[in-house]
Amino acid sequence: FLYLDRIGFAPDEANKIISAAAPSVENLQKILTAHLLAVPFENMDQHEHPACSSSSGSSNNNAPLVPRKQPADLPSLNDIEKTLTKIIHKRRGGFCFELNFAFGWLLRNLGYSVRFALADVSCQQIIPAHVVILVDGLLLLPTDASPTTVLVDVGFGTPGVCEVVLPLEYDQPRTNPFGDVFRFDALRDHARFDTTLYRTRIYTKPDEEEPMYRFQSNDDMPMESNEFEKGLHHVLNNSPTFNGKRLCVLSTEKGHLTLGKDYIKWVDQGGSKVTRKELSTETLWRNALEDHFGVIL
């Protein structure tokens, strides 16, 4: 109940979700949407943070990159309770492994049949370093004769990939609310993966179908899997996204909101409109982090 409250469900709405006769695609979509709108993708724990200036006018634009914490200080995948405390009680977000493991935990406690699968972002990672959630046994329509598997992902970091529940059906394109198109394709002759998820960005790259990631459709991996541990180590030690700057991203009803090194920007309808505001001091940056993402350092 506390998790559903964290992602914006009123008590009566949460009770309906909890007391549902069986897991459903309809309720899964509600939970997925609520999570994306409430819990940001962020890497604040991977960085130290400069002190706020006593002068609101002092510039921070040319400040050096914020130093990373040492690996020993970084989160462990084996401690789901720590991650749940961070998201629910501290009202923070997290990165791919944290968010999808926590969301998978929530779904399992609501009666969904959840599997975790290793994923290779852009189909070109040296070490695969992402996790996706596969949910089995759902009827897409009440009249369907047999259940299917769907993919959900609240931890990709780039809004638009996972705003809709994606049935794992090959060559059956699905469209999100902003018009972007997603398609699963069978991957043959690969030693580790058998499926690729493609995306077409209607507003920015309408003629280009780009691979989002590849994964193994029958994976059922424990959180403490050695492959996940290798992926975590790679992300936290070798990824420019995590090493190079602080980042916080949150879906909105119109698109998404991104807090970067020294700016905040609003992106509407898959990139059709972008509004950017510079943040010249650490004080302004932290105010934006709190006001728009609910995160307090």
BELRARA-V822873 format. One record per residue. N is the residue number from 1. SS is DSSP state (alpha for helix, beta for strand, coil for the rest). NEAR is the number of other ideal C-beta (glycine too) atoms within 8 Angstrom. Layout:
n->(N,N)
ss->(SS,SS)
near->(NEAR,NEAR)
//
This chain:
n->(1,2,3,4,5,6,7,8,9,10,11,12,13,14,15,16,17,18,19,20,21,22,23,24,25,26,27,28,29,30,31,32,33,34,35,36,37,38,39,40,41,42,43,44,45,46,47,48,49,50,51,52,53,54,55,56,57,58,59,60,61,62,63,64,65,66,67,68,69,70,71,72,73,74,75,76,77,78,79,80,81,82,83,84,85,86,87,88,89,90,91,92,93,94,95,96,97,98,99,100,101,102,103,104,105,106,107,108,109,110,111,112,113,114,115,116,117,118,119,120,121,122,123,124,125,126,127,128,129,130,131,132,133,134,135,136,137,138,139,140,141,142,143,144,145,146,147,148,149,150,151,152,153,154,155,156,157,158,159,160,161,162,163,164,165,166,167,168,169,170,171,172,173,174,175,176,177,178,179,180,181,182,183,184,185,186,187,188,189,190,191,192,193,194,195,196,197,198,199,200,201,202,203,204,205,206,207,208,209,210,211,212,213,214,215,216,217,218,219,220,221,222,223,224,225,226,227,228,229,230,231,232,233,234,235,236,237,238,239,240,241,242,243,244,245,246,247,248,249,250,251,252,253,254,255,256,257,258,259,260,261,262,263,264,265,266,267,268,269,270,271,272,273,274,275,276,277,278,279,280,281,282,283,284,285,286,287,288,289,290,291,292,293,294,295,296,297)
ss->(coil,alpha,alpha,alpha,alpha,alpha,coil,coil,coil,coil,alpha,alpha,alpha,alpha,alpha,alpha,alpha,alpha,coil,coil,coil,coil,coil,coil,alpha,alpha,alpha,alpha,alpha,alpha,alpha,alpha,alpha,alpha,alpha,alpha,alpha,alpha,coil,coil,beta,beta,coil,alpha,alpha,alpha,beta,coil,coil,coil,coil,coil,coil,coil,coil,coil,coil,coil,coil,coil,coil,coil,coil,coil,coil,coil,coil,beta,coil,coil,alpha,alpha,alpha,coil,coil,coil,coil,coil,coil,alpha,alpha,alpha,alpha,alpha,alpha,alpha,alpha,alpha,alpha,coil,coil,coil,coil,beta,coil,alpha,alpha,alpha,alpha,alpha,alpha,alpha,alpha,alpha,alpha,alpha,alpha,alpha,alpha,coil,coil,coil,beta,beta,beta,beta,beta,beta,beta,beta,beta,coil,coil,coil,coil,coil,coil,coil,coil,beta,beta,beta,beta,beta,beta,beta,beta,beta,coil,coil,coil,coil,coil,coil,coil,coil,coil,beta,beta,beta,beta,beta,coil,coil,coil,coil,coil,coil,coil,coil,coil,coil,coil,coil,coil,beta,beta,coil,coil,beta,coil,coil,coil,beta,beta,coil,coil,coil,coil,coil,beta,beta,beta,beta,beta,beta,coil,coil,coil,coil,coil,coil,coil,coil,beta,beta,beta,beta,beta,beta,beta,coil,coil,coil,beta,beta,beta,beta,beta,beta,beta,beta,beta,beta,beta,coil,coil,coil,coil,coil,coil,coil,coil,coil,coil,alpha,alpha,alpha,alpha,alpha,alpha,alpha,alpha,alpha,alpha,alpha,alpha,alpha,coil,alpha,alpha,alpha,alpha,coil,coil,coil,coil,beta,beta,beta,beta,coil,coil,coil,beta,beta,beta,beta,beta,coil,coil,coil,beta,beta,beta,beta,beta,beta,alpha,alpha,alpha,coil,beta,beta,beta,beta,beta,beta,coil,coil,coil,alpha,alpha,alpha,alpha,alpha,alpha,alpha,alpha,alpha,alpha,alpha,alpha,coil,coil,coil,coil)
near->(7,7,11,14,10,11,12,7,10,5,8,6,9,12,8,8,13,9,5,11,2,5,13,9,10,6,10,16,10,9,14,14,9,12,11,13,11,8,12,10,14,13,11,11,8,11,11,7,9,8,5,8,10,3,6,7,6,7,7,13,7,4,6,3,5,11,6,9,10,6,8,4,5,10,10,6,11,6,8,10,6,9,13,11,9,12,16,10,6,7,8,9,12,16,13,13,14,13,15,15,14,14,13,11,10,11,14,9,6,11,7,9,7,11,11,18,14,16,11,15,11,9,8,5,10,3,7,11,13,14,15,13,15,14,16,9,7,13,9,7,5,4,4,9,3,4,8,11,12,13,13,13,10,12,15,11,9,6,11,12,11,12,12,11,10,12,10,12,7,8,7,8,7,10,8,10,5,11,10,12,11,16,12,14,9,7,10,5,3,8,2,7,10,9,14,11,15,12,13,13,13,10,10,7,7,8,3,7,7,10,10,11,13,12,13,10,10,5,11,6,12,5,10,7,10,5,9,15,10,10,15,11,9,13,13,10,8,5,10,5,9,12,9,6,8,11,13,15,14,15,10,9,3,6,14,11,14,10,14,10,5,9,10,12,11,12,12,9,10,13,10,6,8,8,7,8,7,7,11,9,14,11,9,10,12,10,8,12,13,10,6,10,14,7,13,5,6)
//
